Amino acid sequence: MTDQFPQHRFPKADEDISTARHVPDTPQTRAPTYRLAFADPEFLLRDELRPVRLQLELLKPELALNAAGIVSTIVMFGGARIPAPEDSHKARTKTLAELSYYYAQAEEFARLCTLESLKSGCKENVIISGGGPGVMEAGCRGAERAGGKNISLNIVLPHEQAPNLHATPEFCFNFHYFAIRKMHFLMRAKAITAFPGGFGTLDELFETLTLVQTGRMKPLPILLFGRSFWERVVNWQALAEAGTISDHDLSLFHYVDTAEEAFAFIRDWQPPT
């Protein structure tokens, strides 16, 4: 027998909101307590509702990416202050000007990965970055040049951070909570790349390394662009010699210097047995 009843037997939330707009205008209906809880911004922004906001921030991008069929991503971490080669003369330090080389490598790496992603209809190997300037812009720019899509996870900061103009609009998300944002970086990650950067890049890299080191995340390629930069800012060997990490932990990541080298490493990588 064919089911003659509608699939949804209760009104949708937007229908309830629409109905609520047609109630009489009285002191009772104007009272904040009368508002539907899910349509009450003042209620949703209360400190006690933080757990709900955390859940919403996890769900919103997840539902959108699931609906688009996104299966795997290639993560690009890196500094927002690294200029494009054509703008290197504007850099505020000589080192930043020199690091513009990695902007170019980031753009080319994203282009190569996106050409591979196009073979799956942009479901696999999708570039994901923070969506801001610097290395993040380079990643979005490379994906756009290849004719594919990219995912950008922006974050609300005290000084306004706007998405770069190469970010794919339908996959351009904004976050309040750093922790939830970092979860989304890793949930579909097939590989992690870390370009030269500052506190944010270090935070993202070390959290990834800790998750793999402790077995909370399956091993995957973790590539550091720029051996000279990373060995200068982090004394990895000293950590091993001190015993605070093991010698084996030094094998959790690998150095690369070019886009082609990184792309080949990810393509040929096999999980440890």
Secondary structure, DSSP 8 states (H G I E B T S, - for coil): ----S-S--S--HHHHHHHHTTS---HHHHSGGGS-GGG-HHHHTSGGGHHHHHHHHHHHHHHHHHHTT---EEEEE--TT---GGGGGG-SSHHHHHTHHHHHHHHHHHHHHHHHHHTTTSSSSEEEE--SSTHHHHHHHHHHHTT--EEEEEE--SS-----TTS-GGGEEEES-HHHHHHHHHHTEEEEEE-S--HHHHHHHHHHHHHHHTTSS----EEEE-HHHHHHH--HHHHHHHTSS-GGGGGG-EEE-SHHHHHHHHHH-----
